Amino acid sequence: MGDYPEPDEPREEALRAAVHDLAKAVRLGDATPEEVTAAIEAVRQVPIDMESMVDALHVPDDAGEYEAALRAVLERIPDGWGRWIQCGAGWYPILVRLDDRLRDIDPDYQVYQIKEKFGTLRFYWSGRNSEAGEEAVAHAEAESARTCERCGNPGRLRSRRGWLRTLCDDCAQSKRLAVPPPLGPHCVRDRHLHRLDPRRMSQLGEHPPVDLRQRPSIEPYPLI
């Protein structure tokens, strides 16, 4: 187990709130230039060590029985990439199974980012035997497209105000979905990743998404 900085939860929560307010001001489009400037300044004023925040081990609060397994996955992320898992608890079992498969393929594989994008799981990694590893990752990402991100029950892709999420019927109706996204490295830097060869780290590309044409039709879920 490595020696990682401790997450500064109060300051991270303050930064999360400030970033959320800034995103809201920009997204709604009705903020004045002065209000946008004030929101940007609020983000800048949060007294936090960004390097320590990125390198800290952010085990999800709702990890439950998967805490040890998710911690092991996060420990595979190198310094500077952000040790977060940016998806809902319904996909934690998928991540644990994927880690088991990748460890069998390459015990020393590395992870660079784990997140939800376009309603499905994205898992960016590097390691030996890339063909078998990519097959394992593709299987996990496809499984996420039919698994509710929130609870793990069978789900389907749904849309809300242009946002895509894979949810079951009950979670699609839940008002508890109206929460800010977790703080992650996207708040610090913007990275577009693919499976990275450690010898060619400067070559970054977008990981091929799950083909939307292969899924059931996208259904709307209620505006909250």
C-alpha positions in Angstrom: 0.0 0.0 0.0 1.4 3.4 -1.0 1.7 6.5 1.1 -1.0 8.8 -0.2 -2.1 12.3 1.0 -5.2 12.3 3.1 -8.3 13.8 1.3 -9.1 17.3 2.6 -12.9 16.7 2.7 -14.1 20.1 4.0 -12.1 22.0 1.4 -12.9 19.6 -1.4 -16.6 20.0 -0.5 -16.2 23.8 -0.7 -14.4 23.5 -4.1 -17.1 21.1 -5.3 -19.8 23.6 -4.3 -18.0 26.5 -6.0 -17.5 24.5 -9.2 -21.1 23.5 -9.2 -22.2 27.1 -8.8 -19.9 28.2 -11.7 -21.2 25.4 -13.9 -24.8 26.3 -13.1 -24.2 30.0 -13.9 -22.7 29.1 -17.3 -25.2 26.3 -18.2 -28.3 28.4 -17.5 -27.0 31.2 -19.6 -28.8 34.0 -17.7 -25.9 35.0 -15.4 -24.4 38.4 -15.9 -20.7 38.7 -16.7 -20.2 40.0 -13.2 -21.9 36.9 -11.7 -19.8 34.6 -13.8 -16.7 36.4 -12.8 -17.7 36.2 -9.1 -18.3 32.4 -9.5 -14.9 32.0 -11.1 -13.3 33.9 -8.2 -15.1 31.8 -5.7 -13.4 28.7 -7.2 -10.0 30.4 -7.1 -10.5 31.4 -3.4 -10.9 27.9 -2.1 -7.7 27.3 -0.1 -6.7 23.8 -1.3 -3.5 22.1 -2.3 -4.5 20.9 -5.8 -1.6 18.5 -6.1 -2.4 16.8 -2.8 -6.1 16.7 -3.8 -5.3 14.9 -7.1 -2.9 12.4 -5.5 -5.1 11.5 -2.5 -6.9 8.2 -2.5 -10.6 9.0 -2.8 -12.4 5.8 -1.9 -16.1 6.4 -2.5 -18.1 7.0 0.7 -20.7 4.5 -0.5 -18.2 1.7 -1.4 -19.6 -0.6 1.4 -18.5 -4.2 0.9 -16.4 -3.1 -2.2 -14.2 -0.7 -0.2 -11.0 -2.8 -0.1 -11.4 -3.9 -3.8 -12.0 -0.3 -5.0 -9.1 0.9 -2.9 -6.8 -1.6 -4.7 -8.0 -0.3 -8.1 -7.4 3.3 -7.1 -3.9 2.4 -5.9 -3.1 1.5 -9.6 -3.5 5.1 -10.7 -0.2 7.0 -10.9 0.4 10.3 -9.3 -1.0 13.3 -11.1 -3.9 11.5 -12.7 -6.5 11.8 -10.0 -7.5 8.9 -7.8 -11.3 9.1 -8.1 -14.0 6.7 -9.2 -16.5 8.9 -11.0 -19.5 6.6 -11.4 -22.4 5.4 -9.2 -22.4 2.5 -6.8 -24.4 0.3 -9.1 -21.3 -0.2 -11.3 -18.9 -1.0 -8.4 -19.4 -4.8 -8.9 -18.6 -4.4 -12.6 -15.3 -2.6 -11.6 -14.3 -5.3 -9.2 -14.9 -8.1 -11.7 -13.0 -6.1 -14.3 -10.1 -5.7 -11.9 -10.0 -9.4 -11.3 -9.8 -10.1 -15.0 -7.1 -7.5 -15.7 -5.0 -8.8 -12.8 -5.1 -12.2 -14.3 -4.0 -10.8 -17.6 -1.3 -8.4 -16.2 -0.8 -8.2 -12.4 1.1 -4.9 -12.9 -1.5 -3.1 -15.1 -2.2 0.6 -14.4 -5.3 2.7 -14.4 -5.6 6.3 -15.5 -9.3 7.2 -15.2 -12.6 5.6 -14.3 -15.8 7.5 -15.0 -19.2 7.6 -16.5 -19.5 9.1 -20.0 -22.5 9.2 -22.3 -24.3 7.0 -19.8 -21.8 4.1 -19.7 -18.6 3.2 -18.0 -15.3 4.4 -19.3 -12.1 2.6 -18.0 -8.7 3.9 -19.2 -5.7 1.7 -18.5 -2.4 0.3 -19.8 -0.7 -3.1 -19.5 0.6 -6.2 -21.3 -1.6 -8.3 -23.5 -3.6 -5.4 -24.7 -6.0 -7.5 -26.9 -7.2 -9.6 -24.0 -7.3 -6.5 -21.7 -9.3 -4.5 -24.2 -11.8 -7.3 -24.5 -12.3 -7.4 -20.8 -12.7 -3.6 -20.7 -15.2 -3.7 -23.6 -17.2 -6.4 -21.8 -17.4 -4.3 -18.6 -18.4 -1.1 -20.5 -21.1 -3.1 -22.4 -22.4 -4.5 -19.1 -22.7 -1.0 -17.7 -25.0 -0.1 -20.6 -27.6 -2.5 -19.2 -27.0 -2.0 -15.5 -28.5 0.8 -13.4 -25.6 3.1 -12.4 -27.3 4.0 -9.2 -28.5 0.6 -7.7 -27.1 -2.1 -9.9 -30.4 -3.5 -11.1 -31.1 -4.0 -14.8 -31.4 -0.6 -16.5 -31.5 1.1 -19.9 -30.0 4.3 -21.3 -32.2 7.4 -20.7 -31.8 11.1 -21.3 -32.6 14.3 -19.4 -31.8 17.7 -20.7 -29.2 16.2 -23.0 -27.5 14.1 -20.3 -27.4 10.3 -20.7 -27.6 7.9 -17.8 -28.2 4.2 -17.6 -31.0 3.7 -14.9 -33.7 1.3 -13.9 -37.3 2.4 -13.8 -37.3 3.2 -10.1 -34.1 5.2 -10.1 -35.2 7.1 -13.2 -38.2 8.3 -11.2 -36.2 9.1 -8.0 -35.8 12.8 -7.1 -32.6 11.9 -5.3 -30.9 11.9 -8.6 -30.7 15.7 -8.5 -27.2 16.0 -6.9 -24.0 17.6 -8.1 -21.5 15.2 -9.8 -18.6 14.0 -7.7 -15.5 16.2 -7.7 -12.9 14.7 -9.9 -9.9 15.4 -12.1 -12.2 17.0 -14.7 -12.5 19.9 -12.3 -8.7 20.3 -12.4 -7.7 19.4 -16.0 -9.3 18.0 -19.1 -7.8 14.7 -20.4 -8.9 12.7 -23.4 -7.5 9.2 -22.9 -7.1 5.8 -24.6 -5.3 2.7 -23.5 -1.8 4.2 -23.0 1.5 2.6 -23.9 3.9 3.8 -21.1 6.5 4.4 -23.8 4.2 6.7 -25.7 2.4 8.6 -22.9 2.3 11.8 -25.0 -0.1 10.2 -27.5 -3.6 10.7 -26.1 -6.8 9.8 -27.9 -10.4 9.1 -27.1 -11.4 5.6 -26.0 -13.9 4.1 -28.4 -17.4 4.5 -26.8 -20.0 1.8 -26.7 -21.8 2.0 -30.0 -25.2 3.7 -29.2 -26.6 2.0 -32.3 -26.3 -1.4 -30.6 -28.5 -0.3 -27.6 -32.2 -0.1 -27.1 -33.8 3.2 -27.9 -33.0 6.0 -25.4 -35.8 6.8 -23.1 -36.3 10.2 -21.3 -36.4 10.3 -17.5 -38.3 13.0 -15.6 -37.0 16.5 -15.3 -36.2 17.3 -11.6 
